[in-house]
């Protein structure tokens, strides 16, 4: 956990062209039109609130996360951010933005692989799961570990293939986990560093290893 990888150069985040994202959402089979219309409403509300995507990254972490611990799914403190997560993960998969680990640790669940399937992107995670099973790990544990780890490394580094993940990427996540309790906004999401290290951090480190 004391590893310190080299910093990665990251381009300025930007929005996906509006007409292309609308076409992407409209083309999602298996969903009713009410759900897809709501998805577009949330996307447009987010884009109207932050026409320059870089300004969203400068907001306080609580506003970027949107829904704080204990809040109802239907009544988040900052609905524009909370409801735009599918759009944000899509931007990451398409290379339009990379995301910081503090945001990914605070939001909890990220359905990156679901978005990748909708976008026709094969991240290659299934191959990692198969390798883990061949080494003796249980299928459910391997799937959970690989999905958690790959999703976050991909969004952080703009990758689209697990073959591009290196030990330096893993070291960066471990370092970010270690340092997260020092973040000024950490207390908005976890009651104490001890609870964090003994709970979610311990689980995430296991996933990464």
Backbone as JSON, one array per atom type, in Angstrom:
{
  "sequence": "XXXXXXXXXXXXXXXXXXXXXXXXXXXXXXXXXXXXXXXXXXXXXXXXXXXXXXXXXXXXXXXXXXXXXXXXXXXXXXXXXXXXXXXXXXXXXXXXXXXXXXXXXXXXXXXXXXXXXXXXXXXXXXXXXXXXXXXXXXXXXXXXXXXXXXXXXXXXXXXXXXXXXXXXXXXXXXXXXXXXXXXXXXXXXXXXXXXXXXXXXXXXXXXXX",
  "N": [[0.81, -1.21, 0.0], [2.14, 1.12, 0.18], [3.16, 1.87, -2.18], [4.06, 4.09, -4.89], [3.0, 5.14, -7.77], [4.0, 6.43, -11.02], [2.81, 9.67, -12.04], [-0.07, 10.13, -14.19], [-0.63, 11.62, -17.31], [-3.43, 13.59, -18.12], [-6.11, 14.38, -20.29], [-8.11, 17.33, -20.87], [-11.37, 17.1, -19.58], [-14.38, 16.52, -21.5], [-17.62, 16.99, -23.01], [-19.64, 14.44, -24.57], [-20.66, 14.54, -28.0], [-23.89, 15.9, -28.42], [-25.98, 14.9, -30.17], [-25.01, 12.39, -30.78], [-24.92, 11.06, -28.34], [-27.63, 11.02, -27.7], [-28.59, 9.39, -29.77], [-27.28, 7.04, -29.09], [-28.52, 6.38, -26.61], [-31.22, 6.15, -27.41], [-31.02, 3.94, -28.99], [-30.86, 1.74, -27.35], [-31.79, -1.4, -26.81], [-34.4, -3.34, -25.26], [-35.24, -1.76, -23.17], [-37.88, 0.23, -21.78], [-39.57, 3.08, -23.24], [-40.08, 5.12, -21.44], [-38.16, 4.88, -19.45], [-35.84, 5.38, -20.98], [-36.35, 7.98, -21.86], [-36.27, 9.3, -19.41], [-33.62, 8.9, -18.76], [-32.38, 10.5, -20.69], [-33.37, 12.99, -19.92], [-32.1, 13.33, -17.44], [-29.47, 13.38, -18.29], [-29.47, 15.72, -19.88], [-30.12, 17.65, -17.96], [-27.85, 17.54, -16.39], [-25.9, 18.33, -18.22], [-26.77, 20.9, -18.83], [-26.42, 22.1, -16.37], [-23.65, 21.92, -16.06], [-22.13, 23.0, -18.53], [-19.5, 23.21, -19.34], [-17.58, 20.6, -18.87], [-15.33, 20.34, -17.29], [-15.69, 22.05, -15.15], [-17.42, 20.7, -13.48], [-15.74, 18.8, -12.33], [-14.38, 20.4, -10.6], [-16.07, 20.91, -8.54], [-17.24, 20.55, -5.08], [-16.68, 17.37, -3.49], [-18.97, 16.11, -2.42], [-21.09, 17.22, -3.89], [-20.48, 16.29, -6.43], [-20.74, 13.56, -6.09], [-23.42, 13.32, -5.38], [-25.61, 11.65, -4.18], [-25.7, 11.19, -0.81], [-24.48, 9.2, 2.0], [-27.06, 7.34, 3.55], [-29.13, 8.75, 2.44], [-32.25, 8.85, 0.65], [-32.83, 7.09, -2.39], [-34.49, 8.43, -4.09], [-34.39, 11.02, -3.24], [-31.85, 12.55, -3.42], [-29.15, 14.7, -2.33], [-27.91, 16.18, -4.34], [-29.22, 15.91, -7.13], [-28.63, 16.2, -9.89], [-25.99, 15.33, -10.37], [-26.05, 12.75, -9.25], [-27.97, 11.33, -10.79], [-26.84, 11.36, -13.25], [-24.87, 9.47, -13.52], [-24.78, 7.18, -15.32], [-24.27, 8.5, -17.75], [-21.81, 9.72, -17.17], [-20.1, 7.52, -16.72], [-20.21, 6.48, -19.26], [-18.9, 8.49, -20.71], [-16.34, 8.1, -19.69], [-15.73, 5.53, -20.68], [-15.65, 6.08, -23.38], [-13.48, 7.68, -23.61], [-13.62, 10.4, -23.12], [-13.36, 11.53, -20.67], [-11.52, 11.18, -17.61], [-11.55, 9.77, -14.34], [-11.3, 10.6, -10.86], [-10.07, 8.71, -8.06], [-11.09, 9.25, -5.51], [-13.69, 10.16, -5.97], [-14.77, 7.82, -7.1], [-14.54, 6.06, -4.95], [-16.3, 7.19, -3.18], [-18.84, 7.19, -4.42], [-19.66, 4.59, -4.4], [-21.45, 2.17, -5.8], [-20.82, 1.46, -9.2], [-21.88, 1.03, -12.4], [-20.19, 0.08, -14.57], [-19.5, -2.02, -16.32], [-21.98, -2.79, -17.3], [-22.64, -0.51, -18.79], [-20.59, -0.66, -20.64], [-21.29, -2.94, -22.11], [-23.67, -2.03, -23.31], [-22.55, -0.11, -24.94], [-21.16, -1.62, -26.69], [-18.59, -2.43, -26.04], [-15.98, -4.54, -25.21], [-14.38, -5.14, -22.42], [-12.73, -7.14, -21.6], [-12.79, -8.35, -19.17], [-13.99, -10.78, -18.51], [-12.14, -12.7, -19.28], [-10.15, -12.4, -17.35], [-11.54, -13.25, -15.11], [-11.94, -15.94, -15.75], [-9.29, -16.83, -15.72], [-8.71, -16.47, -13.03], [-10.45, -18.3, -11.83], [-9.36, -20.65, -12.84], [-7.04, -20.65, -11.39], [-7.94, -21.37, -8.96], [-9.7, -19.76, -7.51], [-12.99, -18.9, -6.35], [-15.84, -18.69, -8.52], [-17.91, -16.58, -8.19], [-16.56, -14.84, -6.36], [-14.29, -14.17, -7.82], [-15.42, -12.86, -10.02], [-16.66, -10.64, -8.78], [-14.4, -9.36, -7.69], [-12.82, -8.76, -9.99], [-14.57, -7.22, -11.53], [-14.99, -4.98, -9.84], [-12.35, -3.95, -9.61], [-11.37, -3.63, -12.3], [-13.28, -1.87, -13.42], [-12.81, 0.57, -12.07], [-10.09, 1.13, -12.53], [-10.14, 1.36, -15.28], [-11.82, 3.64, -15.66], [-10.28, 5.54, -14.42], [-7.96, 5.7, -15.95], [-8.56, 5.8, -18.65], [-8.7, 3.46, -20.19], [-9.5, 0.65, -22.36], [-9.2, -2.01, -22.41], [-8.37, -4.85, -20.59], [-5.88, -5.9, -20.9], [-4.15, -3.81, -20.98], [-3.74, -2.98, -18.43], [-1.48, -2.36, -15.82], [0.99, -3.16, -13.27], [1.57, -0.76, -12.1], [-0.8, 0.68, -12.34], [-2.44, -0.73, -10.57], [-1.03, -0.27, -8.21], [-1.49, 2.45, -7.92], [-4.22, 2.57, -7.27], [-4.2, 1.27, -4.78], [-2.65, 3.07, -3.28], [-4.33, 5.3, -3.37], [-6.5, 4.36, -1.9], [-5.3, 4.09, 0.62], [-4.79, 6.77, 1.22], [-7.26, 8.04, 1.19], [-8.77, 8.54, 3.66], [-7.53, 10.85, 4.53], [-8.56, 12.86, 3.06], [-10.24, 16.0, 2.92], [-13.03, 15.86, 2.69], [-13.73, 13.35, 3.44], [-15.14, 12.58, 5.77], [-17.79, 12.98, 5.19], [-18.68, 10.71, 4.07], [-17.79, 8.4, 5.37], [-17.77, 7.17, 8.72], [-15.39, 6.99, 10.22], [-11.79, 6.68, 9.94], [-10.86, 4.23, 10.82], [-13.13, 2.57, 10.62], [-13.42, 2.64, 7.88], [-10.98, 1.47, 6.94], [-11.18, -1.09, 8.06], [-13.48, -2.02, 6.91], [-14.81, -1.31, 3.94], [-12.3, -0.63, 2.65], [-10.61, -2.79, 3.24], [-11.91, -4.83, 1.89], [-11.75, -3.88, -0.76], [-8.98, -3.87, -1.2], [-8.47, -6.58, -1.1], [-9.87, -7.35, -3.41], [-8.23, -6.13, -5.35], [-5.75, -7.4, -5.01]],
  "CA": [[0.0, 0.0, 0.0], [3.02, 2.29, 0.2], [3.67, 2.11, -3.54], [3.72, 5.4, -5.44], [3.2, 5.07, -9.22], [4.22, 7.68, -11.73], [1.55, 10.34, -12.41], [-0.54, 9.96, -15.56], [-1.12, 12.84, -17.96], [-4.83, 13.42, -18.47], [-6.61, 15.47, -21.11], [-9.23, 18.07, -20.3], [-12.64, 16.39, -19.82], [-15.3, 17.21, -22.38], [-18.88, 16.3, -23.23], [-19.88, 13.7, -25.8], [-21.59, 15.28, -28.86], [-25.26, 15.67, -27.97], [-26.78, 14.05, -31.06], [-24.5, 11.03, -30.74], [-25.36, 10.41, -27.09], [-29.08, 10.76, -27.82], [-28.73, 8.22, -30.62], [-26.84, 5.89, -28.3], [-29.56, 6.03, -25.64], [-32.42, 5.72, -28.14], [-30.76, 2.65, -29.62], [-30.71, 0.7, -26.34], [-32.9, -2.35, -26.86], [-34.75, -4.0, -24.0], [-35.69, -0.8, -22.17], [-39.06, 0.95, -22.24], [-39.26, 4.46, -23.65], [-40.14, 6.0, -20.27], [-36.84, 4.82, -18.84], [-34.87, 6.04, -21.86], [-36.63, 9.42, -21.81], [-35.77, 9.79, -18.13], [-32.16, 8.91, -18.88], [-32.01, 11.68, -21.47], [-33.66, 14.17, -19.1], [-31.02, 13.46, -16.46], [-28.27, 13.78, -19.04], [-29.6, 17.13, -20.29], [-30.05, 18.47, -16.76], [-26.44, 17.58, -16.0], [-25.16, 19.12, -19.21], [-27.18, 22.3, -18.67], [-25.81, 22.59, -15.12], [-22.2, 22.02, -16.27], [-21.84, 22.97, -19.96], [-18.07, 22.91, -19.41], [-17.47, 19.45, -17.99], [-14.21, 20.52, -16.36], [-16.16, 22.75, -13.94], [-18.0, 19.69, -12.58], [-14.64, 18.19, -11.59], [-13.91, 21.35, -9.6], [-17.08, 21.03, -7.48], [-16.98, 19.73, -3.89], [-16.91, 15.95, -3.72], [-20.35, 15.76, -2.09], [-21.97, 17.58, -5.01], [-20.17, 15.41, -7.56], [-21.29, 12.24, -5.78], [-24.86, 13.49, -5.54], [-26.39, 10.99, -3.13], [-24.85, 10.97, 0.34], [-24.87, 8.03, 2.79], [-28.3, 7.45, 4.31], [-30.17, 9.46, 1.7], [-33.12, 8.08, -0.21], [-32.49, 7.08, -3.8], [-35.36, 9.38, -4.78], [-34.18, 12.37, -2.72], [-30.44, 12.84, -3.18], [-28.85, 16.12, -2.11], [-27.53, 16.8, -5.6], [-29.74, 14.95, -8.11], [-28.04, 16.31, -11.23], [-24.82, 14.46, -10.42], [-26.41, 11.37, -8.94], [-28.72, 10.7, -11.87], [-26.05, 11.38, -14.48], [-23.77, 8.51, -13.48], [-24.63, 6.41, -16.57], [-23.62, 9.35, -18.75], [-20.42, 9.93, -16.78], [-19.34, 6.3, -17.0], [-20.11, 6.37, -20.71], [-17.81, 9.4, -21.11], [-15.08, 7.44, -19.37], [-15.51, 4.42, -21.61], [-15.38, 6.62, -24.71], [-12.25, 8.45, -23.59], [-13.89, 11.83, -23.03], [-13.03, 11.99, -19.33], [-11.0, 10.21, -16.66], [-12.14, 10.12, -13.05], [-10.45, 10.46, -9.69], [-10.46, 7.6, -7.2], [-11.9, 9.71, -4.37], [-15.09, 10.14, -6.42], [-15.19, 6.44, -7.28], [-14.69, 5.45, -3.63], [-17.43, 7.8, -2.49], [-20.13, 6.89, -5.04], [-20.06, 3.21, -4.12], [-21.71, 1.32, -6.96], [-20.65, 1.99, -10.55], [-22.26, -0.04, -13.33], [-19.35, 0.34, -15.73], [-19.58, -3.13, -17.27], [-23.29, -2.7, -17.96], [-22.53, 0.54, -19.79], [-19.71, -1.14, -21.69], [-22.08, -3.84, -22.95], [-24.57, -1.2, -24.12], [-21.73, 0.61, -25.91], [-20.47, -2.57, -27.56], [-17.17, -2.48, -25.65], [-15.58, -5.71, -24.43], [-13.2, -4.76, -21.65], [-11.88, -8.31, -21.41], [-12.83, -8.77, -17.76], [-14.36, -12.19, -18.43], [-10.92, -13.5, -19.39], [-9.5, -12.36, -16.04], [-12.33, -14.1, -14.22], [-11.64, -17.34, -16.11], [-7.94, -17.12, -15.23], [-8.77, -16.58, -11.57], [-11.09, -19.58, -11.53], [-8.37, -21.69, -13.14], [-6.05, -20.63, -10.3], [-8.55, -21.9, -7.74], [-10.63, -18.84, -6.87], [-14.39, -19.18, -6.65], [-16.38, -17.88, -9.61], [-18.53, -15.32, -7.73], [-15.56, -13.96, -5.77], [-13.44, -13.67, -8.91], [-16.19, -11.89, -10.81], [-16.8, -9.41, -7.99], [-13.09, -8.71, -7.59], [-12.39, -8.23, -11.28], [-15.46, -6.13, -11.95], [-14.71, -3.79, -9.03], [-11.02, -3.41, -9.91], [-11.25, -3.2, -13.69], [-14.13, -0.7, -13.65], [-12.2, 1.79, -11.55], [-8.83, 1.38, -13.24], [-10.52, 1.82, -16.62], [-12.31, 5.03, -15.6], [-9.19, 6.42, -13.98], [-6.85, 5.79, -16.91], [-9.01, 5.86, -20.03], [-8.39, 2.2, -20.86], [-10.65, -0.11, -22.87], [-8.81, -3.42, -22.49], [-7.66, -5.24, -19.38], [-4.49, -6.21, -21.25], [-3.35, -2.59, -20.81], [-3.56, -2.71, -17.0], [-0.14, -2.71, -15.34], [1.15, -3.15, -11.81], [1.53, 0.64, -11.66], [-2.2, 1.05, -12.18], [-2.91, -1.34, -9.32], [-0.38, 0.44, -7.11], [-2.14, 3.75, -7.75], [-5.47, 2.37, -6.53], [-3.85, 0.97, -3.39], [-2.22, 4.32, -2.66], [-5.51, 6.14, -3.23], [-7.27, 3.81, -0.78], [-4.59, 4.44, 1.84], [-4.83, 8.21, 1.48], [-8.61, 8.61, 1.17], [-9.2, 9.13, 4.94], [-6.93, 12.18, 4.73], [-9.3, 13.82, 2.24], [-11.07, 16.88, 3.75], [-14.45, 15.52, 2.6], [-13.9, 11.95, 3.77], [-16.1, 12.38, 6.85], [-19.16, 13.02, 4.67], [-19.01, 9.4, 3.51], [-17.46, 7.32, 6.29], [-17.72, 7.72, 10.08], [-14.03, 7.06, 10.75], [-10.78, 5.99, 9.15], [-10.8, 2.84, 11.29], [-14.25, 1.85, 10.01], [-13.13, 2.55, 6.45], [-9.92, 0.51, 6.7], [-11.62, -2.43, 8.45], [-14.63, -2.4, 6.12], [-14.66, -1.27, 2.48], [-10.91, -0.63, 2.17], [-10.09, -4.15, 3.33], [-12.54, -5.58, 0.8], [-11.21, -3.42, -2.05], [-7.59, -4.33, -1.31], [-8.58, -7.99, -1.45], [-10.22, -7.4, -4.83], [-7.07, -5.75, -6.16], [-4.73, -8.46, -4.94]],
  "C": [[0.85, 1.26, 0.0], [3.56, 2.62, -1.17], [3.24, 3.46, -4.04], [4.0, 5.42, -6.93], [3.45, 6.44, -9.82], [2.89, 8.33, -12.09], [1.22, 10.14, -13.88], [-1.03, 11.29, -16.11], [-2.55, 12.63, -18.42], [-5.31, 14.64, -19.25], [-7.79, 16.14, -20.42], [-10.54, 17.33, -20.6], [-13.59, 17.2, -20.69], [-16.56, 16.35, -22.58], [-18.86, 15.52, -24.55], [-20.83, 14.51, -26.67], [-23.04, 14.89, -28.58], [-26.02, 14.69, -28.86], [-26.31, 12.6, -31.02], [-24.92, 10.32, -29.46], [-26.85, 10.11, -27.13], [-29.31, 9.52, -28.68], [-28.32, 6.95, -29.88], [-27.92, 5.44, -27.32], [-30.8, 5.49, -26.35], [-32.24, 4.32, -28.74], [-30.62, 1.5, -28.63], [-31.95, -0.2, -26.33], [-33.17, -2.93, -25.47], [-35.19, -3.07, -22.9], [-36.93, -0.09, -22.69], [-38.73, 2.42, -22.47], [-39.31, 5.43, -22.48], [-38.77, 6.05, -19.58], [-35.81, 5.57, -19.68], [-35.09, 7.54, -21.88], [-36.11, 10.03, -20.52], [-34.25, 9.89, -18.16], [-31.68, 10.14, -19.64], [-32.3, 12.96, -20.7], [-32.55, 14.4, -18.09], [-29.73, 13.93, -17.13], [-28.32, 15.27, -19.39], [-29.55, 18.07, -19.09], [-28.61, 18.62, -16.3], [-25.67, 18.49, -16.95], [-25.52, 20.61, -19.14], [-26.54, 22.91, -17.43], [-24.31, 22.79, -15.3], [-21.89, 21.93, -17.77], [-20.36, 22.75, -20.25], [-17.82, 21.8, -18.39], [-16.37, 19.62, -16.95], [-14.66, 21.22, -15.07], [-16.83, 21.79, -12.97], [-16.9, 19.04, -11.74], [-14.11, 19.12, -10.49], [-14.89, 21.52, -8.44], [-16.66, 20.23, -6.25], [-17.36, 18.27, -4.14], [-18.37, 15.56, -3.45], [-21.3, 16.09, -3.24], [-21.71, 16.68, -6.21], [-20.73, 14.0, -7.33], [-22.81, 12.26, -5.9], [-25.7, 12.94, -4.43], [-25.46, 10.63, -1.98], [-25.33, 9.78, 1.15], [-26.15, 8.29, 3.6], [-29.43, 8.15, 3.57], [-30.99, 8.51, 0.83], [-32.65, 8.18, -1.66], [-33.27, 8.16, -4.56], [-35.17, 10.82, -4.31], [-32.71, 12.64, -2.41], [-30.22, 14.35, -3.0], [-28.57, 16.86, -3.42], [-27.94, 15.87, -6.75], [-29.08, 15.02, -9.47], [-26.84, 15.38, -11.38], [-25.2, 12.99, -10.22], [-27.06, 10.67, -10.13], [-27.96, 10.66, -13.2], [-24.93, 10.35, -14.49], [-23.66, 7.64, -14.73], [-23.94, 7.21, -17.67], [-22.14, 9.51, -18.44], [-19.58, 8.69, -17.06], [-19.19, 6.08, -18.5], [-19.0, 7.28, -21.24], [-16.46, 8.76, -20.85], [-14.74, 6.33, -20.32], [-15.15, 4.9, -23.01], [-14.14, 7.52, -24.75], [-12.43, 9.96, -23.5], [-13.57, 12.4, -21.65], [-12.38, 10.84, -18.56], [-11.37, 10.7, -15.27], [-11.18, 9.81, -11.9], [-10.98, 9.36, -8.77], [-11.32, 8.07, -6.02], [-13.37, 9.75, -4.74], [-15.58, 8.7, -6.53], [-15.33, 5.7, -5.96], [-15.95, 5.95, -2.94], [-18.78, 7.42, -3.1], [-20.58, 5.46, -4.75], [-20.22, 2.41, -5.4], [-21.53, 2.08, -8.27], [-20.91, 0.85, -11.53], [-21.5, 0.13, -14.66], [-19.48, -0.78, -16.77], [-20.91, -3.16, -17.99], [-23.26, -1.66, -19.07], [-21.64, 0.09, -20.95], [-20.45, -2.07, -22.64], [-23.0, -3.04, -23.86], [-23.8, -0.48, -25.23], [-20.99, -0.32, -26.86], [-18.99, -2.68, -27.28], [-16.93, -3.72, -24.8], [-14.29, -5.38, -23.7], [-12.24, -5.93, -21.43], [-11.89, -8.85, -20.0], [-13.15, -10.25, -17.63], [-13.13, -13.09, -18.5], [-10.17, -13.53, -18.06], [-10.22, -13.27, -15.05], [-12.02, -15.56, -14.48], [-10.25, -17.74, -15.61], [-7.95, -17.32, -13.72], [-9.4, -17.9, -11.14], [-10.12, -20.73, -11.77], [-7.3, -21.77, -12.06], [-6.63, -21.09, -8.98], [-9.49, -20.97, -7.01], [-12.06, -19.21, -7.23], [-14.9, -18.23, -7.72], [-16.98, -16.57, -9.15], [-17.52, -14.33, -7.15], [-14.67, -13.35, -6.85], [-14.16, -12.61, -9.73], [-16.33, -10.57, -10.07], [-15.5, -8.64, -7.93], [-12.68, -8.04, -8.89], [-13.27, -7.09, -11.75], [-15.18, -4.86, -11.16], [-13.39, -3.14, -9.49], [-10.93, -2.85, -11.32], [-12.07, -1.94, -13.94], [-13.44, 0.58, -13.23], [-10.89, 2.12, -12.23], [-9.11, 1.91, -14.64], [-10.95, 3.28, -16.59], [-11.22, 6.0, -15.19], [-8.19, 6.69, -15.1], [-7.26, 5.82, -18.37], [-8.68, 4.61, -20.83], [-9.66, 1.53, -21.38], [-10.33, -1.6, -22.98], [-8.0, -3.77, -21.25], [-6.2, -5.57, -19.66], [-3.56, -5.01, -21.05], [-3.12, -2.24, -19.35], [-2.2, -3.22, -16.54], [-0.12, -2.71, -13.81], [1.13, -1.72, -11.27], [0.1, 1.13, -11.47], [-2.76, 0.51, -10.87], [-2.32, -0.61, -8.12], [-1.04, 1.79, -6.86], [-3.45, 3.62, -6.98], [-5.17, 2.11, -5.06], [-3.42, 2.23, -2.63], [-3.4, 5.24, -2.42], [-6.38, 5.67, -2.07], [-6.62, 4.23, 0.54], [-4.77, 5.9, 2.22], [-6.24, 8.78, 1.6], [-9.06, 9.18, 2.51], [-8.59, 10.49, 5.24], [-7.64, 13.25, 3.92], [-10.19, 14.69, 3.13], [-12.55, 16.52, 3.75], [-14.74, 14.06, 2.96], [-15.02, 11.72, 4.77], [-17.55, 12.45, 6.38], [-19.62, 11.65, 4.19], [-18.72, 8.23, 4.43], [-17.29, 7.9, 7.7], [-16.33, 7.85, 10.66], [-13.07, 6.34, 9.82], [-10.71, 4.53, 9.54], [-11.92, 2.01, 10.65], [-14.0, 1.64, 8.52], [-12.09, 1.47, 6.17], [-10.36, -0.92, 7.02], [-12.79, -2.93, 7.61], [-14.36, -2.37, 4.63], [-13.23, -1.33, 1.99], [-10.32, -2.04, 2.18], [-10.64, -5.01, 2.2], [-11.94, -5.19, -0.54], [-9.78, -3.89, -2.27], [-7.56, -5.8, -1.68], [-8.93, -8.15, -2.93], [-8.98, -7.14, -5.69], [-5.99, -6.82, -6.15], [-5.2, -9.71, -5.69]]
}
